[in-house]
Amino acid sequence: MSHDPRPIRADVTPEGLVLDTDRLARKLADLPSEVPLVAMVHGWRYAPGLVGDCPHGTILALDPPGGNRRVVSWPRHLGLDGTRGLAIGLGWHARCGLWTAHRRAREAGRALAEIAARVADLSPGRPLHVIGHSLGARVALNALAHAIPGHFGRVILLAAAESRISAEAALASPAGLAAEIVNVASRENDLFDALFEWGVHLGRRTSVGQGLGRRAGNWHDLWIDHPESRAALAGLGYPLPPPPGRICHWSPYLRPGIFALYRALLDGRLSPGALPLCRPTRRWSRLFTRGGAWDLGTGGSLPQA
Protein backbone atom coordinates (compact mmCIF):
# COMPACT_ATOMS: atom_id res chain seq x y z
CA MET A 1 0.00 0.00 0.00
CA SER A 2 1.39 3.40 -0.98
CA HIS A 3 2.17 5.95 1.69
CA ASP A 4 -0.62 8.48 2.22
CA PRO A 5 0.73 11.56 4.07
CA ARG A 6 -2.60 13.35 4.48
CA PRO A 7 -3.89 14.05 7.99
CA ILE A 8 -6.55 11.77 9.42
CA ARG A 9 -9.86 13.56 8.98
CA ALA A 10 -12.27 13.97 11.85
CA ASP A 11 -15.47 16.00 11.90
CA VAL A 12 -18.04 16.99 14.51
CA THR A 13 -21.49 16.52 13.02
CA PRO A 14 -25.03 16.77 14.46
CA GLU A 15 -24.94 12.96 14.67
CA GLY A 16 -21.66 12.96 16.58
CA LEU A 17 -18.00 12.40 15.76
CA VAL A 18 -17.08 11.12 12.31
CA LEU A 19 -13.56 9.67 12.28
CA ASP A 20 -11.79 7.36 9.85
CA THR A 21 -10.91 4.88 12.60
CA ASP A 22 -9.72 2.17 10.19
CA ARG A 23 -7.16 4.48 8.59
CA LEU A 24 -6.14 5.80 12.00
CA ALA A 25 -5.56 2.23 13.22
CA ARG A 26 -3.40 1.40 10.19
CA LYS A 27 -1.34 4.56 10.63
CA LEU A 28 -0.86 4.04 14.37
CA ALA A 29 0.26 0.45 13.81
CA ASP A 30 3.17 1.72 11.72
CA LEU A 31 3.97 4.80 13.81
CA PRO A 32 7.02 4.53 16.10
CA SER A 33 6.22 5.21 19.76
CA GLU A 34 8.50 8.26 19.90
CA VAL A 35 6.80 9.98 16.94
CA PRO A 36 4.14 12.54 17.92
CA LEU A 37 0.44 12.17 17.22
CA VAL A 38 -1.11 15.63 17.01
CA ALA A 39 -4.72 16.78 16.76
CA MET A 40 -5.08 20.15 15.02
CA VAL A 41 -8.14 22.28 15.80
CA HIS A 42 -9.22 25.40 13.90
CA GLY A 43 -11.12 28.36 15.28
CA TRP A 44 -13.99 30.62 14.35
CA ARG A 45 -15.58 30.87 10.90
CA TYR A 46 -14.29 27.62 9.46
CA ALA A 47 -16.64 24.72 8.75
CA PRO A 48 -16.10 21.34 7.08
CA GLY A 49 -17.40 21.12 3.54
CA LEU A 50 -17.82 24.85 2.89
CA VAL A 51 -15.89 25.97 -0.19
CA GLY A 52 -13.10 28.33 0.85
CA ASP A 53 -13.87 27.87 4.54
CA CYS A 54 -13.30 24.14 4.95
CA PRO A 55 -10.38 23.62 7.34
CA HIS A 56 -9.45 20.32 5.67
CA GLY A 57 -8.82 22.17 2.41
CA THR A 58 -6.98 25.10 3.96
CA ILE A 59 -4.93 25.31 7.18
CA LEU A 60 -5.31 21.62 8.11
CA ALA A 61 -4.31 20.40 4.64
CA LEU A 62 -0.81 19.43 3.56
CA ASP A 63 -1.10 21.42 0.32
CA PRO A 64 -3.66 24.22 0.67
CA PRO A 65 -4.28 26.54 -2.28
CA GLY A 66 -2.35 29.78 -2.48
CA GLY A 67 -3.71 33.29 -2.63
CA ASN A 68 -4.45 33.87 1.06
CA ARG A 69 -1.49 34.79 3.22
CA ARG A 70 -3.30 33.58 6.36
CA VAL A 71 -3.70 30.08 4.95
CA VAL A 72 -0.57 28.09 5.74
CA SER A 73 -0.36 24.33 6.13
CA TRP A 74 -0.14 23.43 9.79
CA PRO A 75 0.72 19.75 9.20
CA ARG A 76 3.44 20.53 6.66
CA HIS A 77 5.11 23.16 8.85
CA LEU A 78 4.86 20.86 11.88
CA GLY A 79 6.43 17.99 9.95
CA LEU A 80 3.33 15.82 10.35
CA ASP A 81 3.71 13.82 7.15
CA GLY A 82 2.66 10.44 8.52
CA THR A 83 6.22 9.30 9.21
CA ARG A 84 7.88 12.02 11.29
CA GLY A 85 4.54 12.65 12.95
CA LEU A 86 0.88 11.91 12.39
CA ALA A 87 -1.81 14.58 12.22
CA ILE A 88 -5.51 14.40 12.95
CA GLY A 89 -7.45 17.37 11.60
CA LEU A 90 -10.59 18.06 13.62
CA GLY A 91 -13.25 20.07 11.85
CA TRP A 92 -16.29 21.56 13.56
CA HIS A 93 -18.98 23.96 12.36
CA ALA A 94 -17.77 27.40 13.41
CA ARG A 95 -19.14 29.37 10.46
CA CYS A 96 -21.78 31.06 12.62
CA GLY A 97 -22.26 33.79 15.20
CA LEU A 98 -19.68 34.12 17.95
CA TRP A 99 -22.00 32.97 20.76
CA THR A 100 -23.07 29.93 18.75
CA ALA A 101 -19.45 29.09 17.93
CA HIS A 102 -18.54 29.49 21.59
CA ARG A 103 -21.21 26.94 22.52
CA ARG A 104 -20.26 24.57 19.72
CA ALA A 105 -16.61 24.67 20.81
CA ARG A 106 -17.65 23.03 24.07
CA GLU A 107 -19.42 20.28 22.12
CA ALA A 108 -16.36 19.85 19.90
CA GLY A 109 -14.30 19.41 23.07
CA ARG A 110 -16.27 16.26 23.85
CA ALA A 111 -15.49 14.97 20.35
CA LEU A 112 -11.79 15.68 20.83
CA ALA A 113 -11.85 13.73 24.10
CA GLU A 114 -13.52 10.87 22.21
CA ILE A 115 -10.70 10.93 19.66
CA ALA A 116 -8.16 10.69 22.47
CA ALA A 117 -10.04 7.71 23.91
CA ARG A 118 -10.03 5.93 20.55
CA VAL A 119 -6.29 6.57 20.22
CA ALA A 120 -5.77 5.06 23.67
CA ASP A 121 -7.71 1.94 22.61
CA LEU A 122 -5.75 1.58 19.37
CA SER A 123 -2.32 2.47 20.75
CA PRO A 124 -2.25 2.12 24.55
CA GLY A 125 0.12 4.48 26.29
CA ARG A 126 0.40 6.91 23.36
CA PRO A 127 -0.73 10.43 24.31
CA LEU A 128 -2.58 12.69 21.91
CA HIS A 129 -0.99 16.12 21.61
CA VAL A 130 -3.12 19.09 20.52
CA ILE A 131 -2.57 22.43 18.83
CA GLY A 132 -5.55 24.78 18.54
CA HIS A 133 -6.06 28.40 17.51
CA SER A 134 -8.57 30.88 18.95
CA LEU A 135 -11.82 29.00 19.68
CA GLY A 136 -9.92 25.85 18.74
CA ALA A 137 -8.00 26.41 21.97
CA ARG A 138 -11.34 26.43 23.80
CA VAL A 139 -12.09 23.09 22.16
CA ALA A 140 -8.80 21.71 23.46
CA LEU A 141 -9.35 22.95 27.02
CA ASN A 142 -12.91 21.65 27.11
CA ALA A 143 -11.68 18.23 25.99
CA LEU A 144 -9.62 17.92 29.18
CA ALA A 145 -12.76 17.93 31.31
CA HIS A 146 -14.05 14.82 29.51
CA ALA A 147 -10.80 12.88 29.17
CA ILE A 148 -8.98 10.25 31.20
CA PRO A 149 -5.62 11.31 32.70
CA GLY A 150 -2.81 10.49 30.32
CA HIS A 151 -4.93 10.57 27.17
CA PHE A 152 -3.61 14.05 26.37
CA GLY A 153 0.05 15.02 26.38
CA ARG A 154 1.09 18.50 25.35
CA VAL A 155 -1.54 21.08 24.47
CA ILE A 156 -0.48 24.22 22.58
CA LEU A 157 -2.98 27.08 22.65
CA LEU A 158 -2.60 29.82 20.02
CA ALA A 159 -4.26 33.18 20.78
CA ALA A 160 -6.76 31.29 22.90
CA ALA A 161 -10.37 32.49 22.96
CA GLU A 162 -11.21 31.19 26.41
CA SER A 163 -11.68 32.74 29.82
CA ARG A 164 -9.27 32.38 32.72
CA ILE A 165 -11.92 30.81 34.92
CA SER A 166 -12.68 28.12 32.33
CA ALA A 167 -8.98 27.49 31.76
CA GLU A 168 -8.49 27.11 35.52
CA ALA A 169 -11.27 24.50 35.60
CA ALA A 170 -9.70 22.60 32.70
CA LEU A 171 -6.32 22.74 34.40
CA ALA A 172 -7.80 21.36 37.63
CA SER A 173 -9.44 18.37 35.91
CA PRO A 174 -7.72 14.97 36.22
CA ALA A 175 -6.69 15.03 32.55
CA GLY A 176 -5.63 18.67 32.86
CA LEU A 177 -3.37 17.89 35.81
CA ALA A 178 -1.68 15.19 33.71
CA ALA A 179 -1.19 17.35 30.59
CA GLU A 180 1.34 20.07 29.79
CA ILE A 181 -0.19 23.27 28.43
CA VAL A 182 1.63 26.02 26.55
CA ASN A 183 -0.43 29.19 26.17
CA VAL A 184 1.02 31.20 23.27
CA ALA A 185 0.03 34.84 23.69
CA SER A 186 0.90 38.24 22.26
CA ARG A 187 -0.13 41.85 22.82
CA GLU A 188 -0.95 41.83 19.09
CA ASN A 189 -4.10 39.94 20.13
CA ASP A 190 -5.35 42.48 22.70
CA LEU A 191 -8.17 43.73 20.50
CA PHE A 192 -9.42 40.21 19.81
CA ASP A 193 -9.19 39.33 23.51
CA ALA A 194 -11.35 42.36 24.27
CA LEU A 195 -13.87 41.40 21.59
CA PHE A 196 -14.10 37.94 23.14
CA GLU A 197 -14.40 39.27 26.69
CA TRP A 198 -17.17 41.71 25.83
CA GLY A 199 -18.83 39.87 22.94
CA VAL A 200 -19.21 36.60 24.85
CA HIS A 201 -18.84 37.43 28.56
CA LEU A 202 -20.10 41.04 28.58
CA GLY A 203 -16.85 42.20 30.18
CA ARG A 204 -17.23 40.00 33.26
CA ARG A 205 -14.39 37.59 32.50
CA THR A 206 -10.77 37.98 31.42
CA SER A 207 -9.44 36.07 28.45
CA VAL A 208 -6.66 33.57 29.04
CA GLY A 209 -5.05 35.29 26.06
CA GLN A 210 -3.96 37.80 28.70
CA GLY A 211 -2.15 35.00 30.53
CA LEU A 212 -3.43 32.69 33.21
CA GLY A 213 -2.77 35.30 35.88
CA ARG A 214 -0.81 32.93 38.08
CA ARG A 215 1.92 30.33 37.81
CA ALA A 216 1.12 26.64 37.58
CA GLY A 217 3.55 23.78 37.23
CA ASN A 218 2.09 22.42 34.01
CA TRP A 219 0.82 25.70 32.49
CA HIS A 220 3.27 27.93 30.63
CA ASP A 221 2.40 31.39 29.29
CA LEU A 222 4.66 32.21 26.35
CA TRP A 223 4.66 35.83 25.16
CA ILE A 224 5.99 35.74 21.60
CA ASP A 225 6.02 39.54 21.20
CA HIS A 226 8.03 40.19 24.39
CA PRO A 227 11.67 41.24 23.60
CA GLU A 228 13.09 39.34 26.58
CA SER A 229 11.05 36.26 25.69
CA ARG A 230 12.21 36.38 22.08
CA ALA A 231 15.83 36.76 23.21
CA ALA A 232 15.48 33.71 25.46
CA LEU A 233 13.90 31.68 22.65
CA ALA A 234 16.74 32.67 20.33
CA GLY A 235 19.15 31.40 22.97
CA LEU A 236 17.33 28.07 22.85
CA GLY A 237 17.74 27.95 19.07
CA TYR A 238 14.32 29.28 18.09
CA PRO A 239 14.69 32.91 16.98
CA LEU A 240 11.51 34.85 16.17
CA PRO A 241 11.37 38.19 14.37
CA PRO A 242 9.70 41.17 16.03
CA PRO A 243 5.95 41.50 15.48
CA PRO A 244 5.35 43.09 12.08
CA GLY A 245 2.22 44.97 13.16
CA ARG A 246 0.23 46.08 16.17
CA ILE A 247 -2.87 43.94 15.67
CA CYS A 248 -2.78 40.34 14.49
CA HIS A 249 -4.86 37.38 15.64
CA TRP A 250 -2.92 34.93 13.46
CA SER A 251 0.61 35.81 14.57
CA PRO A 252 0.99 32.60 16.63
CA TYR A 253 1.05 30.58 13.41
CA LEU A 254 2.17 33.17 10.84
CA ARG A 255 5.33 34.39 12.58
CA PRO A 256 8.39 33.03 10.69
CA GLY A 257 10.16 30.35 12.68
CA ILE A 258 7.28 29.71 15.08
CA PHE A 259 6.40 26.24 13.78
CA ALA A 260 9.93 25.00 14.46
CA LEU A 261 9.31 25.88 18.12
CA TYR A 262 5.97 24.05 18.19
CA ARG A 263 7.48 21.03 16.47
CA ALA A 264 10.21 20.81 19.13
CA LEU A 265 7.60 21.03 21.90
CA LEU A 266 5.44 18.35 20.32
CA ASP A 267 8.20 15.84 19.61
CA GLY A 268 9.84 16.32 23.02
CA ARG A 269 13.11 17.95 21.96
CA LEU A 270 12.11 21.03 23.96
CA SER A 271 10.53 20.88 27.40
CA PRO A 272 7.82 23.44 28.22
CA GLY A 273 9.71 24.00 31.45
CA ALA A 274 12.59 25.44 29.43
CA LEU A 275 10.41 28.21 27.98
CA PRO A 276 11.11 31.74 29.20
CA LEU A 277 9.11 33.08 32.14
CA CYS A 278 8.56 36.74 31.27
CA ARG A 279 5.94 39.06 32.65
CA PRO A 280 3.77 40.48 29.88
CA THR A 281 3.99 44.12 28.95
CA ARG A 282 1.09 46.42 29.76
CA ARG A 283 -2.20 45.61 28.05
CA TRP A 284 -2.84 47.67 24.89
CA SER A 285 0.86 48.59 24.82
CA ARG A 286 1.13 47.49 21.18
CA LEU A 287 -2.20 48.89 20.07
CA PHE A 288 -1.70 52.61 20.69
CA THR A 289 1.11 54.77 19.46
CA ARG A 290 2.60 57.46 21.68
CA GLY A 291 0.14 59.95 20.35
CA GLY A 292 -2.78 57.65 21.10
CA ALA A 293 -3.57 56.96 17.44
CA TRP A 294 -4.72 53.60 16.20
CA ASP A 295 -2.35 51.61 14.04
CA LEU A 296 -4.28 48.64 12.70
CA GLY A 297 -1.21 47.12 11.08
CA THR A 298 -2.82 44.12 9.38
CA GLY A 299 -6.08 46.03 8.86
CA GLY A 300 -9.20 44.47 7.43
CA SER A 301 -12.33 43.00 8.92
CA LEU A 302 -12.61 39.94 11.14
CA PRO A 303 -11.72 36.90 9.00
CA GLN A 304 -11.36 33.26 9.96
CA ALA A 305 -9.85 32.67 13.38
N, C-alpha and C positions, 0 to 999 in steps of 0.2 A: 504494500500500500504506500502510495506516495505521501511525502510529508506535507501536511496542511498547516501553515503557520498562523492562520486566522485565529483571533480570539474565540473562545467558547461563548456562544450567544445565550443570554438569559433575558427574559422580559417579565415584567409584572403586568398581568392582565386582569380584567374583572373576574376571571375564573380562577386566578391564582398565579403561581410561578410557572413559567414555561422555560424549561432548561433542557438542553441536549445532553441528557445524562449519559447516554451510550458513548457519545464522542468524548465527554469529560472522562469517563472511566478508561477509555483506550489511551487518552493522553496521559492520565495520571499513572497508568501502569508502566509507561515508558519514561516517566519523569524522575530523574535522580532526586533523592531526598533533600539534597542541599540546594536545589534549584527552587526559586520562589514561585508560589502560586498567588496571583494578585487579582482581586476583583476591582474593576474600575467603575466608578459611578458618576454620572453626569449630574448637572444641576438644572436650574430653571429653564423652561422654554424649549427643551428638547422632548421628543416623543418618538418612540419606535414606529417606523412605517411612514412617517410624514416626510415627503420629499424636501430635501434641504435642511430638515430639522431632525432627521433620524440620527441618533448618536452612533448607531452601528455603521453608518455610512460616512461619518465625519470624525469626531475626535476619538472614538473608540475603534476606528478602523486602522488597519495597517497601512493602507494607501488611500487616504481621503482625497477628494478632488481639490485642486488648487483654486485660487481666486479669493479666498477669505483668510486674512492673516491671523484670525483667531482660531482657525481650524488647523490644528497640528495633531499628528498621530501620537496619542499617548502610548500605545503598546510598542510602536517602533522606537520611540525615544527612550522608553524604559527597557528596551532589549527583550521584550516579551514575545519572542518569535516561536515559541513552542519547544525550544531546546534549551536556550539560556534562561528561560522563564516562561510560564504559561499564564495567559490572561483570560479572565472571564469578564465580558462586558455586560453590565447590568443596565438595561433600559427600563424606564418607567415614564408614565405619561405626565410630563411637567409642562406641556404646552397649554397653559391655563392661567387663571388668575393666581396671584401670589398666595392668598390664603388657602386656595384649593391645593396648590402645589405643596404648601407647607403641611397640609393634612396628608396628602398622598405620600410625602416623604416618610412619614411615620409608617405607613402601610408598606412602603418599599423596604423599610428597615426589617420588617418581619421576613420578607422574601430573601433579603441578604443573609439573615440568620439561618434560613432554611437551606440556602446554598452552602453555607459553612457546615451545616449538619450533614448534608449529602457528601461533601468532601471528606468529612471525618469517617463516614461509613465506607467510602471507596478507598481512602488512603489514611488509615488510622495513624494518628500522631502528627499528621501534616497540618500546620496552621494555615489559615487563609489570611493573607495580608490584604489591605484595602487602601485605595487612594480615591478620594472623592472631592469634588469641587462644589463650593457654594451650598445649595440645598442637598447636593450629593454627600456632603460632609454630615448633614443632619441624618441622611439615610444611614450612614455608617455608624453614627453614635446611637441611633435608635436600635440598630441591629444588636448592639451589645446587651441591651436589656432582655433580649429574647434568646440569647445564645448560652451555650455551655462553656464554662471556663476552659481555655485552651483552644477553642475552635478558631479564635481570631488571634493573630500575631501582632504585626505592626500596622497601625492605622494612621495614614497621612491625610490630614485635613487641609484643604487649600481654600483660603478665603471663606472660612466656614460661615454659613448662614444658620446659626443655632445660638440659643441663649446660654449664658453661663450656668443658669440654674439647671437646665436640661443636660448640659455637658457634665455638670457635677453629678447628676443622678446616673448618667451613663458610666461615669468613672467609678462610681460606688457599687455598681452591679458586679456580680461574681465574674462575668466575662470581662468587664471593664477593668477590674483589679488585676486580671491575668494578662491583659494586652498592654502594648506600648503605643502611646499616642503622640504624634508630632503635629502640632497645630501651627501651620505656616501662615503667618500674618504679615501685614504691611500697612503702613499709614496711607498708601495709595487706595486702600479699600474703605477708608473712613466714611465716605459718602454712602457707599452701599451698605455698610454696617448700620448707618443711621436710617436708611430706607427700610431695612429689615426691622430694626427696633421699633420704629414708629408705624410702619405699614402693617406689621403682624402683631406686635405687642403693645402698640399705642404708647410707646415711650416708657413702659413699666419694667422692661428687662434690658439688660446689657448684652450685646452680642459677644460670643466667645472670640469673634474676630478681633476684639480688643484685648485678647489674652484672657486666661482663666481667672486672673486676679489673685492667684495664690500659687505656691509651689506644691507640686505633687510628684512623688517618686517616679511614676510612670506616665506623666504628662509633661510635654516639653513645648513651650511656646518658642517659636523661631521667627524672629523679625528679619525678613529678607531685605528690608530697605534701610536697616540700621547700620551706620558706618562701622561701628565696632563689631557688630555681628558679621558683616561681610568680610571684615579683616580677619576675624577668627576662622570663618569658613575657608577663606583663601589659604590660611595657614594649614588647614586640614587637607588641602588639595582640591577645593571646590570653589574657585573664584566666581563671583557674580558681579556683573556690571552695576553701576548705580541705576536707580529707577529712571526710565526715560521720560516719565511724565508725572503729574501730580495726582491723577485719578486713573486707576486701572483695576478692574475686578479680575482680570485674567492674568495678571503679572505672575502669580504662583506657578503657572505652567507655560508662560510665554517668555520669561526671562532667560536669556541665553545661559546655558550651563546648569540650569536648575534641575533638569532631568537626571543628569549624572549624579547629583546629590541624592535624589529620590531612589535611584537605582541602587546606590551604595547602602542606603537605609533598608531597602527591601531585601537585598541579598545578604545582608549581615556584615558587609565589609566595614560599615560605619555604625557604631552604636549611638542610639539617641542620647545616651548619657554624655557623649562627647560633643554634643552641639553646644554652641555658645549660650550662656545665660546672660542676656542683656535686657535691661529695663527698656521698655518702649519709650520713644519720644512722646511729647505732648500730643494729645489728640487734635486733629485738624492741622497739625504742624506742616504737613505737605500740601494742604489744600489751599491755604491763603498765602499770598505773597506779602511782603512787608507792608505794602500799601493797602492790604486788605482786599485786593482784587481777586476775582476768581481766575484760575488758570485750569481749564478743563483738560488740557493735555491731549488725551485720546479722543475727547469730544464724542459726539454722537448720542443717540438715544440708548435705551436699555436693551441690549441684545441678549443672546443666549448666555446663560450663566453656568 
